[in-house]
Amino acid sequence: MKSNWNYPTTMWVGKDRIKDLSIACKTLNINKPLLVTDSGLAKSQIVINVLNDLKEGGISTKLYSDVVGNPTGTNVTEGADYYNKNNCDGVIAFGGGSGLDVGKAIAFMSGQTLPIWDFEDVGDNWTKANSDKIAPIIAVPTTAGTGSETGRASVILNEETGVKNIIFHPKFLPSIVILDPVLTLSLPAKITAATGMDALAHNLEAYCAPGYHPMADGIALEGMRLINEWLFEAFNNGSNIEARQNMLTAASMGSTAFQKGLGAIHSLSHPVNALNNIHHGLSNAIFMPYVLTFNKDAIEKKIIKICDYLELKDRSFDGFVNWVLDLRKKLDMPHKLSEVIDEKDFDIDRLSKMALADPSTGGNPKKLTVDDMRIMYQHSMSGKLF
């Protein structure tokens, strides 16, 4: 199956659509793109083939691959300098969430004079940017989780403060996205599980966020249905193209839906990602049931609607939480944060304050305090559900 659609941006979807990358460049008048990815992918046959195909298509490509798992401001600054030094005229953001986020941020910062932190997603900071100097972006995800390819922001770690900041501008949204399931076939089962749970967290929190946004709610529900049907199959049988395609789609849907808002799953995750270098999808998976039970009073009716849409056997709040717990177990994921973080490295006071200050906190269905964050961290460490 191959398809093109135009929501929220131009999406080229299907097996072997990566072969159309040079066409995408020409469509956007990009002649000398900077391909941004991580060092591991840069050495892979996938990227080698892509660079060769671009060359054969008459596209002269530069490569920037000093991207780390929790990408930093230094990654963006160095990449933007490299972009300008080589007179590039567009960015191909290639890889998982880190490669996509850094690629988008490089395209943005290549034409700005203010520091990147001046564009944090607070108030109208984005209006400080010179919109005419933002390079065109093509996004090519190789994992099915973050959905950064359909997002208008990047999450970048400020090394000086130890805080993950959300950098926002409407033109962060790539102009063309290529969703090719072939690029995800080699993903290890462990990464398939973590990124899949990340996609679930995006759709789930978007649906539960307060406010009136029926379009986001509808997208989030269908995203969760696809995950329910296809995540374990992709985990268990990584060569299943249909499963990989549906998980890529669900990830893009999650990012599209969460313009409505996120919540405490992400608020709790971002600090441990920054300070303890825990994979974002893994931390989201761990925090999910603890946040669900904390928010129960505010979201129970919505959760039952999710159960109905997913046609779960037990269509109750507890039934949904048990579905999450069972899915994590089938994906061989930990139940407690203490299984991945040593207690001596767990600064709960600092983490709780950072979680409360996180931009995702405002979308939580219940108003939160620093003590609430502390309680959820404590429970996630001990494994105690409310």
C-alpha positions, 0 to 999 in steps of 0.5 A: 500500500502506498498513499499520499495525504496532506494532514497535518503536512504532506505525507508520503506513505508506504513501502520503499517511499524512501526512494522518493527522497530526491523527488521530495528535495526537488519539490522543495527546491532543495539542492544541497541538503544537510542530512541530520541523524545520529552516529549509529544510523550514519554508519548503517546501510540504510543511510549509505543507501540513502546518500547514494540514491540522493547522489544518483538523483542529482542531490549533493548532500552533507551529513551531520551525525553528532546527535546524542540520545537526549539531544542537546543545545550543543548538537543544534548549535554545531549542526547549524554552524555546519549547515551555514559553513557548507551553504546548505539550503534545506534539512533532511531530519532522519532517524528517531526522535533525537535525529528529527528534533535536532534536524528541525532545530538546525533548520530553524536556528540556521537563520536566527541570531538569538540563542535557541533558549529564547524560543522556548515554548512559553507565551509568544516567544516564537514570534521573536524568530525571523520566519523568513530564515527557516530552512525547508525540512523533510522528515524521515522517521526510522522509529515509530514513537515520537511522532516528531515528524508531524510536530511543531516543536523540538525537545532539546536539553540545556546542558547548563540547567539540566532541563529539557526545553521545548522549542516551538515555531509553526515552521518546525513542521516539516514540509514533506514527511516520508513514512516508509515501514522498511526503514523500521524493520531492523529496529530491535524488539526492545526499541520497538516496545519503548517507542510504541509505548511512547506513541501510546502515551502521546495519543492517551494524554492528548485524549485525556487532556482537558479542552474542546478539540474533537479532531484531536480526540478522534485522531488519538482514539484511532491512534490507540486502536492501531497500537492495540492491534499492531504494537505487540505484532511489531514487537513479536514479528519485526518483519511484518510490514503491515504492523510496522506501517501501522505503528509509524502511522499511529506515532504520527497521529499521536504527535498530531493529536497532542497539540491539544495537550499532554500531561503528567506522564511527560512531566515526570519523564522529561526530568529523568530523561535529562538527569538520568539519561533514561529512554523517553519511551521507556520512562513514559511506559513506566509512569503511565499506570501511576499517572492514570490512577492519580488522574482517575477522578478526572478521566474515568469517563474518557477512559471508559470511552477508550475501552469501548473504542478498543473493544476491551473485554473489561470496559472499566477504568481498572480494566484499562489500567490492567490492559496497560499493565498487561501490554507492558508485561507482554513487551517485557517492560519494567513496572518500577522506575527503580528497575532502571534507576538506582535510588542513590541517583534519584534526586526526588526533590529536584525531579519533582520541582522540574516535573512541575515546571515542565510545559506538559504539566499544564495539560494534565486533567488535574491541577498538580503540585510539587507534592503530587509529583513527589507522590507519583515518583515515589509510587513509580519507584516502589511499584505501588498503584493508588 
